[in-house]
Amino acid sequence: MPERDLPLKDYDHLPVGSLTTRIRSLGVEDLTTLLDYEKAHGNRFQVVRVMESRLSSLRNGAQPSGGDPSASGADAPAAPEGGSKASEATSGPPVNPPSHGDPTNPAQPRS
């Protein structure tokens, strides 16, 4: 089956972390299709395990969650025209190695 026929758009390009959320909206048939595709192509242990677990839950009465599995969410890449979302408010503190950890630091004692 070609990727374009899968229940999740651009499946092969989705980050593994977003698959857990996106597969929750799929029913048994769509999830089985995706699982078969994964086993035939990437066969990533973590992805197969998550899909099999979700499939088991569905077969035991769980219901697909609402939402559109193809909708972009937090895992979607930012639009390049907007530039970086990093700012002084969102960036971490500067990295300053301790004096004993940097041999080029003149404050480091020499023996």
N, C-alpha and C positions, 0 to 999 in steps of 0.2 A: 504494500500500500504506500503510495507517495505521501510525503509529509503534508502536502496541501489538502489531503482528504481527512486529516486527523481532527478530532473534536477541539483541540487547542491550537489556535493560530500560532505559527512560527514556533512550534514545539521544540525543534532542535536548537533554537536560539534562546530559550528561556533559561534563566538561572535556576539551578537545582532548588534553591531555597524557595522560589515562588511556586514551584510545582505543588507543594503540599497544600497551599491555599487554593490554587486554581483547580485541582482535581476534586475538591470538596463540592464543586457545583455540578459534577458529572454523575450521571446515572450508571448503572451496572454495565449496560451495553457500550456506552462511550468509554468508560474506564477500561473495560476488557479490550477494546480496540487499541487504546493507548498503551496498555500493558503489553499486548502482543507486539506492537511496533517497537517498544523499548527493548524487549527481549531479543528481537530480531536485529536491532541496530546497535544501540549503545550498550545495552545490558548492564547498566550501572547498578551495582548492588543496592546502594541507598535508595535509588529511585524505584527499583523493582520492589523493594521491601515496603516502602511507603504505599505504593499502589496496591500491593497485595493486602496490606493491612486495611486500607480504605475499602477495598472490594469486599473483604470479609465483613466489615462493619455494615456495608450496604446490604449484604445478603442476610445479615442478622437484624435488619429492621431500620437501620439508619437511613435518613432521607438526604438527598442532595441539598446543599445549601442554596439559597437564592443567589442571584447575581449572574453576571455575564463572564464566562471563563476567558473570553478573549479581550475583556476590558483591561486597559492599562491601569496599573496601580502603583504602589510604592516601589515595586521592582522595575518599573519601566524607566529606561534611560531618560535623563533630562534633555530637553530640547537644546541643541547646540547653540542656537542663536541667542539664548538667554545668558550664556556664559556660566561661570562657576557659581554654585549656590553657597560657596564658602565665603565667610566674612569674618571680621574680627570677633563678632558675637558667636559665630558657630565653630571657629577653629579652636583647637586645643592649645594648651600652654606651650611656650617654646621648649625645645628639648635641650637641656643643659646637662651634659654628663657630669657626674661627680668628679672632683679634682683627682681622686685616686684612680679613676677609671680611664683617664685620657692622658697618654704618655706625652702628648704635645702641650699639655697645660703647664705653664711656667710655675704655677702654684703647687704643683705636685712635688713632694719631697724626693730628692735624689739620694740614693745610698751609695 
